[in-house]
Amino acid sequence: MAAGCVIVGAGQAGFEAAAALRAEGYQEPITLVGEEPHLPYQRPPLSKGYILDTQGMDEIELRPTQFFADHRIDLVTNDRVTAIERAERRVRLASGPAKSYDALVLACGARNRLLPIDGAKLDGVVYLRTLDESVAVKQRLKDAADIVVIGGGFIGLEIAASARSLGKSVTVLEAQPRLMPRVVAPLVSSFYDALHTGRGATVVCEASVCEIAGERGRARSVRLASGVSYPADLVVVGIGVVPNAELARDAGLETGNGIAVDEYLQTSDASIYAIGDCAEHPNPYANARVRLESVQNAADQGRAAAAAIAGRRAKYNAVPWFWTDQFDVRLQMAGLSQGYDEAVTRGNPDAQKFSVYYFKQAALIAVDSINRPADHIVARRLLASHAPVTPSQAADETVNLKSLSVPG
Ligand code: FAD
């Protein structure tokens, strides 16, 4: 009997790979192993709807239990793959048994980057990656008054917005000179600074956090190198993630900033694929090897790996896109803006509805849309078709950008 496909990690990417394998008509056994004790679920609500009680568990789970039985997906939760024995084509599970594979998919995701300062282990210092961590944050938010969020990236800002919406006092501490500096233009950073400040949060950039001070084991304040302290009975740390690449590295697979794969998402062992947050892949929209952390990337790579395993191998070239919801403002990003040399604005930032178009050597490489969903959809088309949009066309509201996308 064929060993089939084993998928390590039952998050967004692993789930998509399993479901897409069946949709592709794959008939062999599929085993989906996840170390968390839950059904595969979506992470985006964990910092927003779930904390705010607008989304319940049933909306967070990717599929109910029955789906896995119906699709003959052997879902193993609360268990961990501890080693890959490549010569024997099998993986070892923490619970004991070995599991053979014909194809192996590593969808191991990423884990929180830990804050390396004094006081980081005090009670009241929390992170947010998993459902269990979100449950804990939600519970602690009920009693906390002063929330300090360390990190002004997407997740930190989403938690800050949620906490502020719940009426808490919120301070965001960002080490860089502006919010989300690596991924958005200064105009977008300033917009978000004003948004959070306008809703009553305190935003401090160039904040060098040096200590979390406590009392009887509990966090009480966060101190900066400048000497300024901010009271805190809850400190949420959102300073990025580290890819879970150790399993691959220990098995002798190539790793860099994640598990290294080629344009077909294959690792240095052709029977092993890596997808989602853990995979460093060559991305045509970046013209470089990158590791992306988004639902789109996890889902599209899951589907691409499944197609390859089912015999429909194609280069991975999906347009990257991402969204973040903070208060009632939705930012949607298409493409990758790193390395841009010109940015123009369409729409009106004062009305909280505008898009920023990023160009590199006169070619459109990315678009950030704030409360302009139609711009985002058009942007994905423009990027996918490499449409010859100019900065002046992008900035001119009278130009119908949709008409510039190249049919293909
Ligand atoms: P993960 O979802 O991390 O899943 C990997 C799974 O593998 C984990 O459950 C892990 O425990 C398990 N695992 C790891 N090693 C092993 C092993 N050896 N054995 C068994 N299991 C293992 N993206 C957006 O596009 N928009 C958003 O608004 C957005 N909001 C987010 C909010 C939060 C709070 C977080 C944390 C993320 C958010 N993201 C958002 C990012 C998005 O959720 C991730 O990019 C996506 O979940 C990545 O999916 P993945 O399957 O690669 O990794």
Boltz pocket constraint, residues with backbone or C-beta under 6 A from the ligand:
constraints:
  - pocket:
      binder: B
      contacts: [[A, 8], [A, 9], [A, 10], [A, 11], [A, 12], [A, 13], [A, 14], [A, 33], [A, 34], [A, 35], [A, 36], [A, 41], [A, 42], [A, 43], [A, 44], [A, 45], [A, 46], [A, 47], [A, 79], [A, 80], [A, 81], [A, 82], [A, 107], [A, 108], [A, 109], [A, 110], [A, 128], [A, 129], [A, 130], [A, 155], [A, 244], [A, 247], [A, 275], [A, 276], [A, 277], [A, 278], [A, 292], [A, 293], [A, 294], [A, 295], [A, 296], [A, 298], [A, 321], [A, 322], [A, 323], [A, 324], [A, 325]]
      max_distance: 6.0
